[in-house]
Amino acid sequence: MMKKVTIAYSPADQEWYLLAKPKRGQTVNRHIYWGANRLPLKLSIARKSPLLPCKPLTMNAYIRLKKGKPLLGPVVGILTVQGNDGSFTGSKPNFIELMRTGQYKGGIVFVFTPESVNWLTEEVRGQLYHPQLKKWFSCQFPLPNVVYNRIPLRSFESKSEVQICLELLSKHPRVSLFNPCFFDKNELFRLLKKGAETARYLPRTELLEDSNLLSEMIAQHQEVYLKPTSAKAGKGIFKAGYDQDKGRYTLLFHQGLKTKRVSTPSIERLWKGFQKLKFPSPYIIQQAVDLAQIDGCPFDLRTLIQKNKYGTWEITGIGIRVAGRKRITTHVPQGGRIEDPAQVLPQVFTREQTEKIKTEVKHLALLVATELEQHYHHLGEMSLDIGVDSQGQLWLFEANAKPMKFDEPHIRRKSLENLIEYAQYLTFKTYRNGVSTNETAQAN
């Protein structure tokens, strides 16, 4: 039996309250259980938010009654890392948005770091944001039912204390940790090449180890992209090719808002120039695709796919990113812009082609998510960069285990709701039909 309730946390007295009308003879305090380890939590029952010096933070959650033990949840921990100043890193505005979604959809969401976990007591010192006071407060929590990995950088995630924390969380029998790590671009394509259905959507992609491969792929494909295996948002990308009219090799790359161009007569000099400019990360080399264009600028499709309240993959939304003038990628931080597929695709393709592209993009996203989950196990979301050429053929350029925020309001809103509803599913799996948002019965 599931019941949606309203609770409140008071930073002033560090107490939790159940906002409900007490029944005749009912005590004003009630013990329920919460978190992965089902620790007891004392709730004081109040008709309305108590009058305290600091206004309590109210939120919705669910109580599941089973075998006389009421369980409160879901308890969702956003995992990040500690900064040099002792606070936590990551996108605080994004964390606050997810907390607010939990407050109205039904979920207790907080931020924590590996240092804040006490593994002996299985308790966490987490951070809550109070929107009225515009302040963060520290609060004691149990181990969360669900851990959402939002560690922002690979270098942070590779630290020993972070790896130990991730391993302990992944092995805990009642903690659901999803998106356990970043994808490595080389490993990603190696895995997808093995799938017969996914392989046909892949441009030729290899680990770049010497100038011979660079020369071979330029000769075969005219233009190629050189991408760091461990970067994001289009950083560190180069475009290399051969200008037959001038008999020279070219290397294009972004430097701030400018696109720089290196021209050289030999592949050896091109390789040396690339070695001086590239990130220290290993690189992949990828066949360039002649993308469809709008207003003379190439575009691709950004697709967000997530687990839903039934624990199955669904397409959250599809957006279009258009490259800026003379820019080599479509990433918004690199000068790209956002457009609506409903406006762009019909300008470039026929109605029949447009519908086929939209259907095939969704099919491809589901294929990739299913294929990658066999290797990475518990994934909850990913974004895909999908190119479409002038003939309507789809090409998968990249998949990201930790998607950046989608700026389209309807996609952003749905993505946050999906995260909370998936957390509800993971916490109360036996409630097979999901949690209805209009189920508002009070706790007995």
ABEGO torsion letter per residue (X at the ends): XBBBBBBBBBAAAGBBBBBBBBBBGBBABBBBBBEAAGBBBBBBBBABBBBBABBBBBBBBBBBBBGGBBBBOBBBBBBBBBBAAGBBBEBAAAAAAAAAAAAAAGBBBBBBBAAABBAAAGBBBBBBBBAAAGBBBBBBBBBBABBBBABABAAAAABAAAAAAAAAAAABAABBBBGABBBBAAAAAAAAAABAAAAAABBBBBBBABAAAAAAAAAAAGBBBBBBAABBGGBGBBBBBBBAAAGBBBBBBBBEABBBBBBBABAAAAAAAAAAABBABBBBBBBBBBBBBBGGBBBBBBBBBBBBAAGBBBBABBBBBBBBBGBABABAAAGBBBBBAAAAAAAABBAAAAAAAAAAAAAAAAAAAAAAAAAAEBBABBBBBBBBBAAGBBBBABBBABBBBBABAAAAAAAAAAAAAAAAAAABAABAAEBBAABABBBX
